[in-house]
Amino acid sequence: MRTDYKKAILQFLKESTQPMDVEKIRVACKIGNWQTALKHCLELQIEGKIQGIKSSKSWTFWIPPSNNKTTRGKTVL
């Protein structure tokens, strides 16, 4: 049975307080393959739902501030 990885990735990044690398995303979202996790993260980046950057070591992804909603001084993701 296939899981909706994109929804899991978005939920995980919304709950995280800092940018996450692909391996942490893969483990948290129970994705078996690193390349599969990267593929879905890159697709979400192209769709404008997350942001990412390639470092010398790996990719790092986060939810852009423009996707956050503020309610009474509190940030709601």
PDB file of N, H, CA, C and O in Angstrom:
ATOM      1  N   MET A   1       0.834  -1.187   0.000  1.00  0.00           N
ATOM      2  CA  MET A   1       0.000   0.000   0.000  1.00  0.00           C
ATOM      3  C   MET A   1       0.882   1.255   0.000  1.00  0.00           C
ATOM      4  O   MET A   1       1.810   1.368   0.801  1.00  0.00           O
ATOM      5  N   ARG A   2       0.588   2.180  -0.891  1.00  0.00           N
ATOM      6  H   ARG A   2      -0.166   2.088  -1.542  1.00  0.00           H
ATOM      7  CA  ARG A   2       1.399   3.383  -1.031  1.00  0.00           C
ATOM      8  C   ARG A   2       0.877   4.505  -0.153  1.00  0.00           C
ATOM      9  O   ARG A   2      -0.325   4.766  -0.103  1.00  0.00           O
ATOM     10  N   THR A   3       1.776   5.149   0.521  1.00  0.00           N
ATOM     11  H   THR A   3       2.753   4.936   0.480  1.00  0.00           H
ATOM     12  CA  THR A   3       1.440   6.279   1.384  1.00  0.00           C
ATOM     13  C   THR A   3       1.530   7.565   0.578  1.00  0.00           C
ATOM     14  O   THR A   3       2.297   7.644  -0.382  1.00  0.00           O
ATOM     15  N   ASP A   4       0.761   8.561   0.956  1.00  0.00           N
ATOM     16  H   ASP A   4       0.138   8.497   1.735  1.00  0.00           H
ATOM     17  CA  ASP A   4       0.859   9.863   0.310  1.00  0.00           C
ATOM     18  C   ASP A   4       2.037  10.605   0.933  1.00  0.00           C
ATOM     19  O   ASP A   4       1.893  11.313   1.930  1.00  0.00           O
ATOM     20  N   TYR A   5       3.188  10.429   0.329  1.00  0.00           N
ATOM     21  H   TYR A   5       3.305   9.854  -0.481  1.00  0.00           H
ATOM     22  CA  TYR A   5       4.426  10.973   0.878  1.00  0.00           C
ATOM     23  C   TYR A   5       4.434  12.496   0.926  1.00  0.00           C
ATOM     24  O   TYR A   5       4.954  13.083   1.875  1.00  0.00           O
ATOM     25  N   LYS A   6       3.865  13.136  -0.083  1.00  0.00           N
ATOM     26  H   LYS A   6       3.443  12.659  -0.853  1.00  0.00           H
ATOM     27  CA  LYS A   6       3.893  14.605  -0.105  1.00  0.00           C
ATOM     28  C   LYS A   6       3.150  15.191   1.088  1.00  0.00           C
ATOM     29  O   LYS A   6       3.620  16.153   1.695  1.00  0.00           O
ATOM     30  N   LYS A   7       1.998  14.625   1.431  1.00  0.00           N
ATOM     31  H   LYS A   7       1.616  13.843   0.938  1.00  0.00           H
ATOM     32  CA  LYS A   7       1.257  15.113   2.595  1.00  0.00           C
ATOM     33  C   LYS A   7       2.055  14.896   3.874  1.00  0.00           C
ATOM     34  O   LYS A   7       2.083  15.763   4.748  1.00  0.00           O
ATOM     35  N   ALA A   8       2.700  13.748   3.982  1.00  0.00           N
ATOM     36  H   ALA A   8       2.678  13.044   3.272  1.00  0.00           H
ATOM     37  CA  ALA A   8       3.505  13.449   5.173  1.00  0.00           C
ATOM     38  C   ALA A   8       4.680  14.414   5.288  1.00  0.00           C
ATOM     39  O   ALA A   8       4.997  14.880   6.382  1.00  0.00           O
ATOM     40  N   ILE A   9       5.324  14.712   4.165  1.00  0.00           N
ATOM     41  H   ILE A   9       5.066  14.333   3.276  1.00  0.00           H
ATOM     42  CA  ILE A   9       6.460  15.637   4.166  1.00  0.00           C
ATOM     43  C   ILE A   9       6.006  17.033   4.574  1.00  0.00           C
ATOM     44  O   ILE A   9       6.649  17.681   5.401  1.00  0.00           O
ATOM     45  N   LEU A  10       4.902  17.496   3.997  1.00  0.00           N
ATOM     46  H   LEU A  10       4.380  16.970   3.326  1.00  0.00           H
ATOM     47  CA  LEU A  10       4.385  18.815   4.348  1.00  0.00           C
ATOM     48  C   LEU A  10       4.036  18.891   5.831  1.00  0.00           C
ATOM     49  O   LEU A  10       4.363  19.878   6.491  1.00  0.00           O
ATOM     50  N   GLN A  11       3.386  17.880   6.357  1.00  0.00           N
ATOM     51  H   GLN A  11       3.120  17.079   5.821  1.00  0.00           H
ATOM     52  CA  GLN A  11       3.009  17.873   7.769  1.00  0.00           C
ATOM     53  C   GLN A  11       4.253  17.895   8.662  1.00  0.00           C
ATOM     54  O   GLN A  11       4.301  18.628   9.650  1.00  0.00           O
ATOM     55  N   PHE A  12       5.246  17.097   8.311  1.00  0.00           N
ATOM     56  H   PHE A  12       5.207  16.502   7.508  1.00  0.00           H
ATOM     57  CA  PHE A  12       6.475  17.048   9.103  1.00  0.00           C
ATOM     58  C   PHE A  12       7.188  18.398   9.101  1.00  0.00           C
ATOM     59  O   PHE A  12       7.632  18.868  10.149  1.00  0.00           O
ATOM     60  N   LEU A  13       7.297  19.019   7.933  1.00  0.00           N
ATOM     61  H   LEU A  13       6.937  18.638   7.082  1.00  0.00           H
ATOM     62  CA  LEU A  13       7.981  20.311   7.853  1.00  0.00           C
ATOM     63  C   LEU A  13       7.195  21.419   8.552  1.00  0.00           C
ATOM     64  O   LEU A  13       7.789  22.346   9.103  1.00  0.00           O
ATOM     65  N   LYS A  14       5.864  21.330   8.534  1.00  0.00           N
ATOM     66  H   LYS A  14       5.382  20.577   8.087  1.00  0.00           H
ATOM     67  CA  LYS A  14       5.051  22.319   9.247  1.00  0.00           C
ATOM     68  C   LYS A  14       5.286  22.224  10.750  1.00  0.00           C
ATOM     69  O   LYS A  14       5.274  23.240  11.446  1.00  0.00           O
ATOM     70  N   GLU A  15       5.497  21.025  11.249  1.00  0.00           N
ATOM     71  H   GLU A  15       5.507  20.200  10.684  1.00  0.00           H
ATOM     72  CA  GLU A  15       5.699  20.822  12.682  1.00  0.00           C
ATOM     73  C   GLU A  15       7.132  21.087  13.137  1.00  0.00           C
ATOM     74  O   GLU A  15       7.375  21.280  14.328  1.00  0.00           O
ATOM     75  N   SER A  16       8.072  21.100  12.213  1.00  0.00           N
ATOM     76  H   SER A  16       7.875  20.944  11.245  1.00  0.00           H
ATOM     77  CA  SER A  16       9.474  21.298  12.587  1.00  0.00           C
ATOM     78  C   SER A  16       9.769  22.784  12.773  1.00  0.00           C
ATOM     79  O   SER A  16       9.174  23.643  12.121  1.00  0.00           O
ATOM     80  N   THR A  17      10.697  23.061  13.675  1.00  0.00           N
ATOM     81  H   THR A  17      11.180  22.364  14.205  1.00  0.00           H
ATOM     82  CA  THR A  17      11.044  24.447  13.976  1.00  0.00           C
ATOM     83  C   THR A  17      12.274  24.919  13.213  1.00  0.00           C
ATOM     84  O   THR A  17      12.673  26.078  13.325  1.00  0.00           O
ATOM     85  N   GLN A  18      12.874  24.020  12.437  1.00  0.00           N
ATOM     86  H   GLN A  18      12.550  23.078  12.346  1.00  0.00           H
ATOM     87  CA  GLN A  18      14.075  24.372  11.683  1.00  0.00           C
ATOM     88  C   GLN A  18      14.094  23.593  10.371  1.00  0.00           C
ATOM     89  O   GLN A  18      13.377  22.600  10.241  1.00  0.00           O
ATOM     90  N   PRO A  19      14.893  24.016   9.404  1.00  0.00           N
ATOM     91  CA  PRO A  19      15.014  23.263   8.153  1.00  0.00           C
ATOM     92  C   PRO A  19      15.500  21.837   8.416  1.00  0.00           C
ATOM     93  O   PRO A  19      16.251  21.594   9.361  1.00  0.00           O
ATOM     94  N   MET A  20      15.070  20.908   7.584  1.00  0.00           N
ATOM     95  H   MET A  20      14.459  21.105   6.817  1.00  0.00           H
ATOM     96  CA  MET A  20      15.409  19.493   7.750  1.00  0.00           C
ATOM     97  C   MET A  20      16.080  18.941   6.498  1.00  0.00           C
ATOM     98  O   MET A  20      15.741  19.314   5.374  1.00  0.00           O
ATOM     99  N   ASP A  21      17.040  18.045   6.716  1.00  0.00           N
ATOM    100  H   ASP A  21      17.315  17.742   7.629  1.00  0.00           H
ATOM    101  CA  ASP A  21      17.677  17.401   5.577  1.00  0.00           C
ATOM    102  C   ASP A  21      16.840  16.209   5.117  1.00  0.00           C
ATOM    103  O   ASP A  21      15.916  15.782   5.809  1.00  0.00           O
ATOM    104  N   VAL A  22      17.170  15.688   3.961  1.00  0.00           N
ATOM    105  H   VAL A  22      17.921  16.035   3.398  1.00  0.00           H
ATOM    106  CA  VAL A  22      16.381  14.627   3.336  1.00  0.00           C
ATOM    107  C   VAL A  22      16.335  13.379   4.212  1.00  0.00           C
ATOM    108  O   VAL A  22      15.290  12.733   4.300  1.00  0.00           O
ATOM    109  N   GLU A  23      17.415  13.034   4.844  1.00  0.00           N
ATOM    110  H   GLU A  23      18.263  13.558   4.773  1.00  0.00           H
ATOM    111  CA  GLU A  23      17.437  11.824   5.676  1.00  0.00           C
ATOM    112  C   GLU A  23      16.475  11.932   6.856  1.00  0.00           C
ATOM    113  O   GLU A  23      15.773  10.970   7.169  1.00  0.00           O
ATOM    114  N   LYS A  24      16.435  13.081   7.508  1.00  0.00           N
ATOM    115  H   LYS A  24      17.005  13.862   7.253  1.00  0.00           H
ATOM    116  CA  LYS A  24      15.502  13.265   8.621  1.00  0.00           C
ATOM    117  C   LYS A  24      14.059  13.224   8.133  1.00  0.00           C
ATOM    118  O   LYS A  24      13.191  12.661   8.800  1.00  0.00           O
ATOM    119  N   ILE A  25      13.804  13.816   6.980  1.00  0.00           N
ATOM    120  H   ILE A  25      14.509  14.274   6.439  1.00  0.00           H
ATOM    121  CA  ILE A  25      12.471  13.771   6.387  1.00  0.00           C
ATOM    122  C   ILE A  25      12.101  12.335   6.041  1.00  0.00           C
ATOM    123  O   ILE A  25      10.984  11.895   6.312  1.00  0.00           O
ATOM    124  N   ARG A  26      13.033  11.610   5.447  1.00  0.00           N
ATOM    125  H   ARG A  26      13.940  11.968   5.227  1.00  0.00           H
ATOM    126  CA  ARG A  26      12.789  10.223   5.042  1.00  0.00           C
ATOM    127  C   ARG A  26      12.405   9.360   6.242  1.00  0.00           C
ATOM    128  O   ARG A  26      11.427   8.615   6.186  1.00  0.00           O
ATOM    129  N   VAL A  27      13.166   9.459   7.317  1.00  0.00           N
ATOM    130  H   VAL A  27      13.961  10.065   7.363  1.00  0.00           H
ATOM    131  CA  VAL A  27      12.909   8.649   8.506  1.00  0.00           C
ATOM    132  C   VAL A  27      11.583   9.045   9.156  1.00  0.00           C
ATOM    133  O   VAL A  27      10.781   8.180   9.507  1.00  0.00           O
ATOM    134  N   ALA A  28      11.352  10.354   9.318  1.00  0.00           N
ATOM    135  H   ALA A  28      12.003  11.057   9.032  1.00  0.00           H
ATOM    136  CA  ALA A  28      10.136  10.824   9.982  1.00  0.00           C
ATOM    137  C   ALA A  28       8.871  10.458   9.204  1.00  0.00           C
ATOM    138  O   ALA A  28       7.825  10.195   9.796  1.00  0.00           O
ATOM    139  N   CYS A  29       8.974  10.442   7.880  1.00  0.00           N
ATOM    140  H   CYS A  29       9.824  10.655   7.398  1.00  0.00           H
ATOM    141  CA  CYS A  29       7.811  10.158   7.035  1.00  0.00           C
ATOM    142  C   CYS A  29       7.727   8.692   6.624  1.00  0.00           C
ATOM    143  O   CYS A  29       6.849   8.303   5.854  1.00  0.00           O
ATOM    144  N   LYS A  30       8.640   7.891   7.141  1.00  0.00           N
ATOM    145  H   LYS A  30       9.353   8.207   7.766  1.00  0.00           H
ATOM    146  CA  LYS A  30       8.670   6.444   6.875  1.00  0.00           C
ATOM    147  C   LYS A  30       8.737   6.135   5.381  1.00  0.00           C
ATOM    148  O   LYS A  30       8.002   5.296   4.860  1.00  0.00           O
ATOM    149  N   ILE A  31       9.648   6.848   4.714  1.00  0.00           N
ATOM    150  H   ILE A  31      10.244   7.530   5.137  1.00  0.00           H
ATOM    151  CA  ILE A  31       9.903   6.613   3.296  1.00  0.00           C
ATOM    152  C   ILE A  31      11.117   5.705   3.219  1.00  0.00           C
ATOM    153  O   ILE A  31      12.144   5.986   3.837  1.00  0.00           O
ATOM    154  N   GLY A  32      11.008   4.622   2.469  1.00  0.00           N
ATOM    155  H   GLY A  32      10.174   4.394   1.967  1.00  0.00           H
ATOM    156  CA  GLY A  32      12.060   3.610   2.450  1.00  0.00           C
ATOM    157  C   GLY A  32      13.346   4.027   1.759  1.00  0.00           C
ATOM    158  O   GLY A  32      14.426   3.579   2.145  1.00  0.00           O
ATOM    159  N   ASN A  33      13.252   4.867   0.756  1.00  0.00           N
ATOM    160  H   ASN A  33      12.375   5.232   0.442  1.00  0.00           H
ATOM    161  CA  ASN A  33      14.405   5.179  -0.075  1.00  0.00           C
ATOM    162  C   ASN A  33      14.723   6.675  -0.026  1.00  0.00           C
ATOM    163  O   ASN A  33      13.822   7.507  -0.130  1.00  0.00           O
ATOM    164  N   TRP A  34      16.000   7.013   0.133  1.00  0.00           N
ATOM    165  H   TRP A  34      16.732   6.337   0.218  1.00  0.00           H
ATOM    166  CA  TRP A  34      16.439   8.409   0.204  1.00  0.00           C
ATOM    167  C   TRP A  34      16.095   9.155  -1.078  1.00  0.00           C
ATOM    168  O   TRP A  34      15.650  10.302  -1.032  1.00  0.00           O
ATOM    169  N   GLN A  35      16.300   8.508  -2.219  1.00  0.00           N
ATOM    170  H   GLN A  35      16.661   7.577  -2.256  1.00  0.00           H
ATOM    171  CA  GLN A  35      16.031   9.166  -3.502  1.00  0.00           C
ATOM    172  C   GLN A  35      14.544   9.444  -3.700  1.00  0.00           C
ATOM    173  O   GLN A  35      14.171  10.445  -4.312  1.00  0.00           O
ATOM    174  N   THR A  36      13.699   8.560  -3.183  1.00  0.00           N
ATOM    175  H   THR A  36      14.001   7.747  -2.686  1.00  0.00           H
ATOM    176  CA  THR A  36      12.258   8.789  -3.250  1.00  0.00           C
ATOM    177  C   THR A  36      11.882  10.010  -2.419  1.00  0.00           C
ATOM    178  O   THR A  36      11.082  10.837  -2.857  1.00  0.00           O
ATOM    179  N   ALA A  37      12.453  10.127  -1.226  1.00  0.00           N
ATOM    180  H   ALA A  37      13.103   9.455  -0.870  1.00  0.00           H
ATOM    181  CA  ALA A  37      12.194  11.288  -0.378  1.00  0.00           C
ATOM    182  C   ALA A  37      12.654  12.569  -1.075  1.00  0.00           C
ATOM    183  O   ALA A  37      11.932  13.567  -1.078  1.00  0.00           O
ATOM    184  N   LEU A  38      13.835  12.546  -1.656  1.00  0.00           N
ATOM    185  H   LEU A  38      14.421  11.736  -1.654  1.00  0.00           H
ATOM    186  CA  LEU A  38      14.353  13.720  -2.369  1.00  0.00           C
ATOM    187  C   LEU A  38      13.450  14.082  -3.537  1.00  0.00           C
ATOM    188  O   LEU A  38      13.171  15.262  -3.752  1.00  0.00           O
ATOM    189  N   LYS A  39      12.988  13.101  -4.290  1.00  0.00           N
ATOM    190  H   LYS A  39      13.213  12.142  -4.115  1.00  0.00           H
ATOM    191  CA  LYS A  39      12.117  13.333  -5.438  1.00  0.00           C
ATOM    192  C   LYS A  39      10.852  14.076  -5.024  1.00  0.00           C
ATOM    193  O   LYS A  39      10.461  15.049  -5.667  1.00  0.00           O
ATOM    194  N   HIS A  40      10.218  13.620  -3.955  1.00  0.00           N
ATOM    195  H   HIS A  40      10.536  12.830  -3.432  1.00  0.00           H
ATOM    196  CA  HIS A  40       8.984  14.260  -3.498  1.00  0.00           C
ATOM    197  C   HIS A  40       9.253  15.656  -2.947  1.00  0.00           C
ATOM    198  O   HIS A  40       8.452  16.567  -3.155  1.00  0.00           O
ATOM    199  N   CYS A  41      10.361  15.830  -2.254  1.00  0.00           N
ATOM    200  H   CYS A  41      11.011  15.090  -2.085  1.00  0.00           H
ATOM    201  CA  CYS A  41      10.725  17.163  -1.749  1.00  0.00           C
ATOM    202  C   CYS A  41      10.972  18.133  -2.905  1.00  0.00           C
ATOM    203  O   CYS A  41      10.532  19.281  -2.855  1.00  0.00           O
ATOM    204  N   LEU A  42      11.664  17.682  -3.929  1.00  0.00           N
ATOM    205  H   LEU A  42      12.021  16.749  -3.969  1.00  0.00           H
ATOM    206  CA  LEU A  42      11.929  18.548  -5.082  1.00  0.00           C
ATOM    207  C   LEU A  42      10.644  18.890  -5.822  1.00  0.00           C
ATOM    208  O   LEU A  42      10.488  20.012  -6.304  1.00  0.00           O
ATOM    209  N   GLU A  43       9.716  17.931  -5.919  1.00  0.00           N
ATOM    210  H   GLU A  43       9.843  17.020  -5.527  1.00  0.00           H
ATOM    211  CA  GLU A  43       8.426  18.213  -6.551  1.00  0.00           C
ATOM    212  C   GLU A  43       7.647  19.258  -5.748  1.00  0.00           C
ATOM    213  O   GLU A  43       7.042  20.161  -6.324  1.00  0.00           O
ATOM    214  N   LEU A  44       7.663  19.133  -4.419  1.00  0.00           N
ATOM    215  H   LEU A  44       8.154  18.399  -3.951  1.00  0.00           H
ATOM    216  CA  LEU A  44       7.002  20.123  -3.571  1.00  0.00           C
ATOM    217  C   LEU A  44       7.657  21.490  -3.716  1.00  0.00           C
ATOM    218  O   LEU A  44       6.978  22.515  -3.663  1.00  0.00           O
ATOM    219  N   GLN A  45       8.969  21.510  -3.899  1.00  0.00           N
ATOM    220  H   GLN A  45       9.521  20.677  -3.942  1.00  0.00           H
ATOM    221  CA  GLN A  45       9.672  22.770  -4.101  1.00  0.00           C
ATOM    222  C   GLN A  45       9.246  23.407  -5.423  1.00  0.00           C
ATOM    223  O   GLN A  45       9.002  24.612  -5.480  1.00  0.00           O
ATOM    224  N   ILE A  46       9.156  22.619  -6.468  1.00  0.00           N
ATOM    225  H   ILE A  46       9.355  21.640  -6.423  1.00  0.00           H
ATOM    226  CA  ILE A  46       8.723  23.140  -7.771  1.00  0.00           C
ATOM    227  C   ILE A  46       7.301  23.682  -7.689  1.00  0.00           C
ATOM    228  O   ILE A  46       6.976  24.685  -8.325  1.00  0.00           O
ATOM    229  N   GLU A  47       6.450  23.016  -6.903  1.00  0.00           N
ATOM    230  H   GLU A  47       6.714  22.201  -6.387  1.00  0.00           H
ATOM    231  CA  GLU A  47       5.070  23.458  -6.722  1.00  0.00           C
ATOM    232  C   GLU A  47       4.971  24.701  -5.841  1.00  0.00           C
ATOM    233  O   GLU A  47       3.894  25.285  -5.724  1.00  0.00           O
ATOM    234  N   GLY A  48       6.076  25.112  -5.221  1.00  0.00           N
ATOM    235  H   GLY A  48       6.951  24.637  -5.316  1.00  0.00           H
ATOM    236  CA  GLY A  48       6.102  26.296  -4.382  1.00  0.00           C
ATOM    237  C   GLY A  48       5.572  26.073  -2.969  1.00  0.00           C
ATOM    238  O   GLY A  48       5.303  27.036  -2.250  1.00  0.00           O
ATOM    239  N   LYS A  49       5.422  24.832  -2.572  1.00  0.00           N
ATOM    240  H   LYS A  49       5.641  24.050  -3.156  1.00  0.00           H
ATOM    241  CA  LYS A  49       4.888  24.521  -1.247  1.00  0.00           C
ATOM    242  C   LYS A  49       5.971  24.484  -0.174  1.00  0.00           C
ATOM    243  O   LYS A  49       5.689  24.713   1.003  1.00  0.00           O
ATOM    244  N   ILE A  50       7.199  24.198  -0.573  1.00  0.00           N
ATOM    245  H   ILE A  50       7.428  24.012  -1.528  1.00  0.00           H
ATOM    246  CA  ILE A  50       8.331  24.221   0.348  1.00  0.00           C
ATOM    247  C   ILE A  50       9.501  24.890  -0.356  1.00  0.00           C
ATOM    248  O   ILE A  50       9.482  25.087  -1.571  1.00  0.00           O
ATOM    249  N   GLN A  51      10.513  25.234   0.420  1.00  0.00           N
ATOM    250  H   GLN A  51      10.528  25.074   1.407  1.00  0.00           H
ATOM    251  CA  GLN A  51      11.745  25.764  -0.153  1.00  0.00           C
ATOM    252  C   GLN A  51      12.872  24.810   0.188  1.00  0.00           C
ATOM    253  O   GLN A  51      12.809  24.080   1.178  1.00  0.00           O
ATOM    254  N   GLY A  52      13.898  24.824  -0.637  1.00  0.00           N
ATOM    255  H   GLY A  52      13.949  25.416  -1.440  1.00  0.00           H
ATOM    256  CA  GLY A  52      15.032  23.962  -0.393  1.00  0.00           C
ATOM    257  C   GLY A  52      16.307  24.558  -0.945  1.00  0.00           C
ATOM    258  O   GLY A  52      16.293  25.449  -1.794  1.00  0.00           O
ATOM    259  N   ILE A  53      17.409  24.038  -0.433  1.00  0.00           N
ATOM    260  H   ILE A  53      17.420  23.314   0.257  1.00  0.00           H
ATOM    261  CA  ILE A  53      18.721  24.489  -0.900  1.00  0.00           C
ATOM    262  C   ILE A  53      19.669  23.297  -0.908  1.00  0.00           C
ATOM    263  O   ILE A  53      19.625  22.439  -0.027  1.00  0.00           O
ATOM    264  N   LYS A  54      20.511  23.267  -1.907  1.00  0.00           N
ATOM    265  H   LYS A  54      20.547  23.964  -2.623  1.00  0.00           H
ATOM    266  CA  LYS A  54      21.516  22.214  -2.026  1.00  0.00           C
ATOM    267  C   LYS A  54      22.799  22.719  -1.403  1.00  0.00           C
ATOM    268  O   LYS A  54      23.352  23.731  -1.836  1.00  0.00           O
ATOM    269  N   SER A  55      23.273  22.018  -0.390  1.00  0.00           N
ATOM    270  H   SER A  55      22.825  21.196  -0.038  1.00  0.00           H
ATOM    271  CA  SER A  55      24.558  22.365   0.215  1.00  0.00           C
ATOM    272  C   SER A  55      25.616  21.425  -0.353  1.00  0.00           C
ATOM    273  O   SER A  55      25.317  20.595  -1.212  1.00  0.00           O
ATOM    274  N   SER A  56      26.824  21.553   0.116  1.00  0.00           N
ATOM    275  H   SER A  56      27.067  22.227   0.814  1.00  0.00           H
ATOM    276  CA  SER A  56      27.885  20.668  -0.366  1.00  0.00           C
ATOM    277  C   SER A  56      27.656  19.232   0.090  1.00  0.00           C
ATOM    278  O   SER A  56      28.173  18.295  -0.518  1.00  0.00           O
ATOM    279  N   LYS A  57      26.883  19.060   1.157  1.00  0.00           N
ATOM    280  H   LYS A  57      26.463  19.821   1.651  1.00  0.00           H
ATOM    281  CA  LYS A  57      26.646  17.725   1.702  1.00  0.00           C
ATOM    282  C   LYS A  57      25.329  17.112   1.224  1.00  0.00           C
ATOM    283  O   LYS A  57      25.296  15.946   0.831  1.00  0.00           O
ATOM    284  N   SER A  58      24.251  17.887   1.255  1.00  0.00           N
ATOM    285  H   SER A  58      24.278  18.834   1.574  1.00  0.00           H
ATOM    286  CA  SER A  58      22.934  17.336   0.958  1.00  0.00           C
ATOM    287  C   SER A  58      21.945  18.460   0.680  1.00  0.00           C
ATOM    288  O   SER A  58      22.329  19.625   0.572  1.00  0.00           O
ATOM    289  N   TRP A  59      20.673  18.102   0.567  1.00  0.00           N
ATOM    290  H   TRP A  59      20.362  17.156   0.655  1.00  0.00           H
ATOM    291  CA  TRP A  59      19.591  19.059   0.419  1.00  0.00           C
ATOM    292  C   TRP A  59      18.976  19.339   1.782  1.00  0.00           C
ATOM    293  O   TRP A  59      18.946  18.468   2.652  1.00  0.00           O
ATOM    294  N   THR A  60      18.483  20.566   1.960  1.00  0.00           N
ATOM    295  H   THR A  60      18.507  21.274   1.254  1.00  0.00           H
ATOM    296  CA  THR A  60      17.766  20.962   3.162  1.00  0.00           C
ATOM    297  C   THR A  60      16.476  21.638   2.727  1.00  0.00           C
ATOM    298  O   THR A  60      16.472  22.448   1.800  1.00  0.00           O
ATOM    299  N   PHE A  61      15.374  21.300   3.406  1.00  0.00           N
ATOM    300  H   PHE A  61      15.378  20.642   4.159  1.00  0.00           H
ATOM    301  CA  PHE A  61      14.060  21.826   3.024  1.00  0.00           C
ATOM    302  C   PHE A  61      13.352  22.427   4.229  1.00  0.00           C
ATOM    303  O   PHE A  61      13.587  22.025   5.368  1.00  0.00           O
ATOM    304  N   TRP A  62      12.470  23.411   3.958  1.00  0.00           N
ATOM    305  H   TRP A  62      12.280  23.738   3.032  1.00  0.00           H
ATOM    306  CA  TRP A  62      11.673  24.061   4.989  1.00  0.00           C
ATOM    307  C   TRP A  62      10.425  24.648   4.358  1.00  0.00           C
ATOM    308  O   TRP A  62      10.319  24.761   3.137  1.00  0.00           O
ATOM    309  N   ILE A  63       9.474  25.022   5.222  1.00  0.00           N
ATOM    310  H   ILE A  63       9.560  24.930   6.214  1.00  0.00           H
ATOM    311  CA  ILE A  63       8.261  25.697   4.768  1.00  0.00           C
ATOM    312  C   ILE A  63       8.568  27.191   4.711  1.00  0.00           C
ATOM    313  O   ILE A  63       9.042  27.757   5.696  1.00  0.00           O
ATOM    314  N   PRO A  64       8.308  27.840   3.573  1.00  0.00           N
ATOM    315  CA  PRO A  64       8.588  29.279   3.478  1.00  0.00           C
ATOM    316  C   PRO A  64       7.657  30.084   4.377  1.00  0.00           C
ATOM    317  O   PRO A  64       6.508  29.695   4.587  1.00  0.00           O
ATOM    318  N   PRO A  65       8.146  31.207   4.911  1.00  0.00           N
ATOM    319  CA  PRO A  65       7.320  32.035   5.806  1.00  0.00           C
ATOM    320  C   PRO A  65       6.016  32.496   5.166  1.00  0.00           C
ATOM    321  O   PRO A  65       5.033  32.692   5.881  1.00  0.00           O
ATOM    322  N   SER A  66       5.970  32.675   3.867  1.00  0.00           N
ATOM    323  H   SER A  66       6.769  32.516   3.287  1.00  0.00           H
ATOM    324  CA  SER A  66       4.752  33.135   3.198  1.00  0.00           C
ATOM    325  C   SER A  66       3.637  32.103   3.282  1.00  0.00           C
ATOM    326  O   SER A  66       2.473  32.445   3.078  1.00  0.00           O
ATOM    327  N   ASN A  67       3.967  30.835   3.580  1.00  0.00           N
ATOM    328  H   ASN A  67       4.914  30.558   3.746  1.00  0.00           H
ATOM    329  CA  ASN A  67       2.955  29.793   3.713  1.00  0.00           C
ATOM    330  C   ASN A  67       2.446  29.683   5.147  1.00  0.00           C
ATOM    331  O   ASN A  67       1.549  28.887   5.424  1.00  0.00           O
ATOM    332  N   ASN A  68       3.004  30.466   6.055  1.00  0.00           N
ATOM    333  H   ASN A  68       3.733  31.113   5.830  1.00  0.00           H
ATOM    334  CA  ASN A  68       2.568  30.452   7.446  1.00  0.00           C
ATOM    335  C   ASN A  68       1.453  31.471   7.627  1.00  0.00           C
ATOM    336  O   ASN A  68       1.449  32.514   6.974  1.00  0.00           O
ATOM    337  N   LYS A  69       0.509  31.171   8.509  1.00  0.00           N
ATOM    338  H   LYS A  69       0.513  30.323   9.039  1.00  0.00           H
ATOM    339  CA  LYS A  69      -0.566  32.099   8.821  1.00  0.00           C
ATOM    340  C   LYS A  69      -0.395  32.568  10.255  1.00  0.00           C
ATOM    341  O   LYS A  69      -0.043  31.778  11.131  1.00  0.00           O
ATOM    342  N   THR A  70      -0.638  33.827  10.497  1.00  0.00           N
ATOM    343  H   THR A  70      -0.925  34.469   9.786  1.00  0.00           H
ATOM    344  CA  THR A  70      -0.514  34.360  11.848  1.00  0.00           C
ATOM    345  C   THR A  70      -1.909  34.619  12.410  1.00  0.00           C
ATOM    346  O   THR A  70      -2.744  35.256  11.767  1.00  0.00           O
ATOM    347  N   THR A  71      -2.149  34.111  13.631  1.00  0.00           N
ATOM    348  H   THR A  71      -1.471  33.593  14.153  1.00  0.00           H
ATOM    349  CA  THR A  71      -3.403  34.310  14.305  1.00  0.00           C
ATOM    350  C   THR A  71      -3.122  34.821  15.706  1.00  0.00           C
ATOM    351  O   THR A  71      -2.553  34.102  16.528  1.00  0.00           O
ATOM    352  N   ARG A  72      -3.515  36.059  15.986  1.00  0.00           N
ATOM    353  H   ARG A  72      -3.977  36.643  15.319  1.00  0.00           H
ATOM    354  CA  ARG A  72      -3.311  36.669  17.304  1.00  0.00           C
ATOM    355  C   ARG A  72      -1.871  36.560  17.799  1.00  0.00           C
ATOM    356  O   ARG A  72      -1.625  36.221  18.957  1.00  0.00           O
ATOM    357  N   GLY A  73      -0.942  36.845  16.924  1.00  0.00           N
ATOM    358  H   GLY A  73      -1.141  37.120  15.984  1.00  0.00           H
ATOM    359  CA  GLY A  73       0.464  36.843  17.308  1.00  0.00           C
ATOM    360  C   GLY A  73       1.105  35.474  17.301  1.00  0.00           C
ATOM    361  O   GLY A  73       2.306  35.357  17.544  1.00  0.00           O
ATOM    362  N   LYS A  74       0.338  34.439  17.029  1.00  0.00           N
ATOM    363  H   LYS A  74      -0.638  34.534  16.831  1.00  0.00           H
ATOM    364  CA  LYS A  74       0.895  33.089  16.994  1.00  0.00           C
ATOM    365  C   LYS A  74       0.991  32.642  15.543  1.00  0.00           C
ATOM    366  O   LYS A  74       0.101  32.911  14.736  1.00  0.00           O
ATOM    367  N   THR A  75       2.083  31.957  15.223  1.00  0.00           N
ATOM    368  H   THR A  75       2.806  31.738  15.879  1.00  0.00           H
ATOM    369  CA  THR A  75       2.261  31.445  13.879  1.00  0.00           C
ATOM    370  C   THR A  75       1.587  30.091  13.767  1.00  0.00           C
ATOM    371  O   THR A  75       1.866  29.177  14.543  1.00  0.00           O
ATOM    372  N   VAL A  76       0.703  29.975  12.799  1.00  0.00           N
ATOM    373  H   VAL A  76       0.476  30.717  12.168  1.00  0.00           H
ATOM    374  CA  VAL A  76       0.004  28.719  12.544  1.00  0.00           C
ATOM    375  C   VAL A  76       0.471  28.211  11.206  1.00  0.00           C
ATOM    376  O   VAL A  76       0.378  28.919  10.203  1.00  0.00           O
ATOM    377  N   LEU A  77       0.970  27.001  11.175  1.00  0.00           N
ATOM    378  H   LEU A  77       1.046  26.426  11.989  1.00  0.00           H
ATOM    379  CA  LEU A  77       1.487  26.445   9.918  1.00  0.00           C
ATOM    380  C   LEU A  77       0.457  25.612   9.228  1.00  0.00           C
ATOM    381  O   LEU A  77       0.722  25.066   8.156  1.00  0.00           O
TER     382      LEU A  77
END
